[in-house]
Amino acid sequence: MVGGVQAANAATVTAKAGDTVSGLAKQYGSTVDAIEKANNINSYTHLIFAGQSYNVPDSASQQAATTQQNTAAQQSTTAQATQQSTTTQAASQQTQNQQVAQVQQQATQAQAQQAAPAQQTQTQQTTSSVSGSDASAKAWIANKESGGSYSAQNGQYVGKYQLSSSYLGGDYSAANQERVANNYVTSRYGSWTGAQAFWQANGWY
């Protein structure tokens, strides 16, 4: 195929000096538009070059090209209608999926709300192992390390007290962070107050 026209239905012409697209069209019973499309000629300049071979579609090939274009247009219209139908069905299915997801999310939130008091109690029990100046020192360090966030992460350091992931043993729960932090500080500094003093002197603990 050349420009949508079969080469077998086109004459191959070698342009001579002084030839023009319109002249070739008139000479071979074709049209300017058909020749330009068949040879990718710029439709603004209409330039052709002497010594260059060009395909010149005859009237039969032009009719065939028109038929092909009409068929393609009909196929495109049918495809668009099918796509619109498919899109409508997909939109309906998406709406149903969103509704199901919303119900599931509401159920999950309800379960989380029920579980929250138990988690809060567990955390309070874990943090209650320190009090007074130690509690203040512990809160001070947590704020410096992570802003008090159990989910904070900086490279291998994880959680509220920025302990190494290996030290936490892969358990990043609030309860485990509190337990491991207390054990670490007690074994290394003796108390959270001691850990705070070291942090203030060195910028880490």
C-alpha positions in Angstrom: 0.0 0.0 0.0 1.2 3.5 -0.8 -0.7 6.3 1.0 -3.8 4.1 1.2 -3.8 3.2 -2.5 -2.6 -0.1 -3.9 0.6 0.3 -6.0 -0.9 -2.2 -8.6 -3.6 0.4 -9.4 -1.1 3.2 -9.8 1.1 4.2 -12.7 4.8 4.9 -11.8 5.9 8.1 -13.5 9.3 9.7 -13.5 8.9 13.4 -13.3 10.6 15.6 -15.9 11.7 19.2 -15.6 8.6 21.4 -15.6 6.2 18.7 -14.4 3.7 19.6 -11.7 1.3 17.6 -9.6 -1.7 19.1 -11.3 -0.1 18.3 -14.7 0.5 14.7 -13.8 -3.1 14.4 -12.5 -4.6 15.8 -15.7 -2.3 13.6 -17.9 -3.0 10.3 -16.1 -6.7 10.9 -15.1 -5.9 11.2 -11.4 -6.3 14.1 -8.9 -3.8 16.3 -7.1 -5.0 15.1 -3.7 -4.6 11.4 -4.7 -1.1 11.9 -6.0 0.0 13.9 -3.0 -1.4 11.3 -0.6 0.1 8.4 -2.5 3.6 10.0 -2.4 3.5 12.0 0.9 3.9 15.2 -1.0 3.5 18.4 1.0 0.0 19.7 0.2 1.0 23.3 0.8 4.1 23.4 -1.5 3.0 20.7 -4.0 6.6 20.3 -4.9 7.9 17.4 -7.0 11.4 16.9 -8.4 12.7 16.0 -11.8 14.1 12.5 -12.0 12.1 11.3 -9.1 9.5 8.5 -9.6 6.0 9.0 -8.3 2.9 6.7 -8.1 0.0 8.2 -9.9 -3.3 6.5 -8.9 -5.8 6.0 -11.7 -9.6 6.6 -11.2 -10.2 2.9 -10.3 -7.6 3.0 -7.5 -9.1 6.3 -6.2 -12.5 4.8 -6.0 -11.1 1.8 -4.2 -9.4 4.1 -1.7 -12.6 6.0 -1.1 -14.4 2.7 -0.5 -11.7 1.7 2.0 -12.0 5.0 3.8 -15.8 4.7 4.0 -15.5 1.2 5.3 -12.9 2.3 7.8 -15.2 5.1 9.0 -18.1 2.7 9.4 -15.9 0.3 11.4 -14.7 3.2 13.6 -18.3 4.2 14.3 -19.2 0.7 15.3 -16.1 0.4 17.5 -17.0 3.7 19.2 -20.5 2.5 19.9 -19.1 -0.8 21.3 -16.6 1.1 23.4 -19.3 3.4 24.8 -21.4 0.4 25.8 -18.4 -1.2 27.4 -17.5 2.0 29.2 -21.1 2.3 30.6 -20.9 -1.3 31.9 -17.5 -0.7 33.4 -18.7 2.5 35.1 -21.7 0.6 36.6 -19.4 -2.2 37.8 -17.0 0.4 39.3 -19.8 2.0 41.2 -20.8 -1.3 42.7 -17.2 -2.1 43.6 -16.9 1.3 45.3 -20.0 0.7 47.3 -18.7 -2.7 48.4 -15.3 -1.2 49.3 -17.0 1.5 51.3 -19.0 -1.1 53.3 -15.8 -3.1 53.9 -13.9 0.1 55.0 -16.7 1.0 57.4 -16.5 -2.5 58.9 -12.7 -2.3 59.2 -12.9 1.1 60.9 -15.5 -0.2 63.4 -13.2 -3.1 64.2 -10.3 -0.8 64.6 -12.3 1.4 67.0 -13.2 -1.6 69.1 -9.5 -2.7 69.2 -8.1 0.8 69.9 -9.0 0.9 73.7 -7.1 -2.4 74.2 -4.1 -1.2 72.3 -4.1 2.1 74.3 -4.3 0.2 77.6 -1.4 -2.0 76.5 0.7 1.0 75.6 -0.2 2.8 78.9 0.8 -0.3 80.8 4.1 -0.5 79.0 5.0 3.2 79.5 3.9 3.2 83.1 7.2 1.4 84.0 8.9 4.8 84.3 7.7 7.9 86.2 8.8 11.3 87.5 12.0 12.7 86.0 12.6 9.4 84.0 9.2 9.8 82.3 10.1 13.4 81.4 13.5 12.4 80.1 11.9 9.5 78.1 9.4 11.9 76.5 12.1 14.4 75.8 14.3 11.8 73.9 11.2 10.5 72.0 10.5 14.0 70.8 14.1 14.7 69.7 14.4 11.3 67.9 11.1 11.1 66.1 8.7 13.8 67.2 7.0 11.0 69.3 5.9 9.0 66.2 6.0 5.2 66.4 6.0 5.0 62.6 9.0 7.3 62.0 11.9 5.7 60.1 15.4 6.9 59.1 17.3 4.3 57.3 17.7 1.3 59.6 16.4 3.2 62.6 12.7 2.8 63.3 10.0 4.1 65.5 9.5 6.5 68.4 13.0 6.0 69.9 14.8 5.4 66.6 16.1 1.9 67.5 17.7 -0.2 64.9 15.4 -2.6 63.1 17.6 -5.6 64.1 17.4 -4.5 67.7 13.6 -4.5 67.5 13.7 -8.0 66.0 11.3 -7.0 63.2 8.5 -6.2 65.7 7.7 -2.5 65.2 4.6 -2.5 67.5 4.3 0.3 70.0 4.4 -2.2 72.9 7.6 -3.8 71.6 9.2 -0.3 70.9 8.5 0.7 74.5 9.8 -2.5 76.0 13.0 -2.6 73.9 13.7 1.1 74.5 13.3 0.6 78.3 15.7 -2.4 78.3 18.2 -0.6 76.1 18.3 2.5 78.2 18.4 0.6 81.5 21.3 -1.6 80.4 23.3 1.2 78.8 22.6 4.3 80.9 20.9 3.0 84.0 17.9 5.4 83.6 16.2 7.6 81.1 17.6 10.6 83.0 21.1 9.3 82.3 20.2 8.7 78.6 19.0 12.3 78.3 22.2 13.7 79.8 24.3 11.6 77.4 22.1 12.8 74.4 22.5 16.4 75.5 26.2 16.0 75.5 26.6 14.0 72.3 23.5 14.6 70.2 22.5 10.9 70.4 22.0 8.2 72.9 
